[in-house]
Amino acid sequence: MSRRAKEGTVKRLQGFFRDYTRGLESRDLKRLFDRDAAQAYAVLTREHSQEPEPEKRLRRFFFRARIAFLGISYKLSPPRRLLFGVSVLAFFLGLFSGPLVFHRGKTLTISLDYSPFWFVVSIGCLTFLLALELVDRVRVRDELEIARELQRDLLPRELPAVPGYLFAHSYRTANEVGGDFYGLVRLPDGRLALMVADASGHGMASGLVMAIANATWRTALDLDPSPERVIALLNRTLCRTGTTRTFMSAFYGLLDPGTGVMEYVCAGHPFPLLRRAGGRTEELGNGGFPLGIRDPLPIASHTVTIEPGDLLLLYTDGLPEALDAQGGTAFGYEKVQAALQLGGTPQQVHDAIRRSFDLHVGDEVLRDDLTLLVMARGVGVSRPGPATPETVEASQPVSI
């Protein structure tokens, strides 16, 4: 082979290596063998790990290997389970280079010559099994992508223009599909209906609850937008369509933009924070049950007046409960209030909270959905703030 041909081969290999490792970072590789491996073992073995682990190291190793094998096997369909068992058996057969001796009455000697055949069988079975599982995951990914697009259409890209008010808002999901939802609807009589809610859990199940709640809320606005009626209808719908584990916290307010009077109900939701023009902060809410727990549910509405210069912050518990990279410290309500005390426009307050939040979590993957909605009343404010990119994008890209 000529020198030029060798150089061309080396360049092609280098190009292939760059493409193959594109997007790979050292922290992701460390996480793969650190946190991800531990989480995978916990998920795979949770049905088979009731027995106490042996104290001796060698026995503990074989114990973990056994329950890991059972955990993987019983997560597969019966045909794929058999294929996985054959691949493992073929691997061990490939390790033998001497005779196998069985004692049954008299000694029966079976000689197996060492050959790469069994290793080829093992690798082939595992590769075929991996391909089948990847195809299933691609199909699930495609379905999740459709679900995320549908959910994205349910969330507001732009908020209604309300003379005298300014808004900033964003939305991030822990998974491809989230359980948070929020919205502002300008009613025919000029009032503004405002909702921020958080379905239990996250992922596809909470996304379905979110879709049901969103549709119910918009129907309730057409029937009777008063807070007691809206919350009662939402609660009744969730009780009828869900289970005891399906519930949702919600804050719903009905605002008269001209007077600033807002009637609201806070049902098991983190209390919104109202920063007065002078800097004093008030919490809107005094406790209550989440929706979907029981029907009927005791519902009490309250009234507050948002004066010129006041700023209202609404959020879901994915903000204060987010853990840092070490997993030991939550973001906390104190940091939320500290960012709010700095004041400024809704966009400035929103961005200050997000900066503080991003510094806290670092590279940690979100464990819960996060919704932020900031509203201010002031003189000459008539344009709603646009949604940040997170409004329509999940915090983690869809991957296979």
Secondary structure, 3 states (H helix, E strand, C coil): CCHHHHHHHHHHHHHHHHHHCCCCCHHHHHHHHHHHHHHHHHHHHCCCCCCCCCCCHHHHHHHHHHHHHHHHHCCCCHHHHHHHHHHHHHHHHCCCCCEEEEECCCEEEEECCCCCHHHHHHHHHHHHHHHHHHHHHHHHHHHHHHHHHHHHHHCCCCCCCCCCEEEEEEEECCCCCCCEEEEEEECCCCCEEEEEEEECCCCHHHHHHHHHHHHHHHHHHHHCCCHHHHHHHHHHHHHHHCCCCCCEEEEEEEECCCCCEEEEEEECCCCCEEECCCCCEEECCCCCCCECCCCCCCCCCEEEECCCCCEEEEECCCCCCCECCCCCCECHHHHHHHHHHCCCCHHHHHHHHHHHHHHHHCCCCCCCCEEEEEEEECCCCCCCCCECHHHCCCCCCCCC
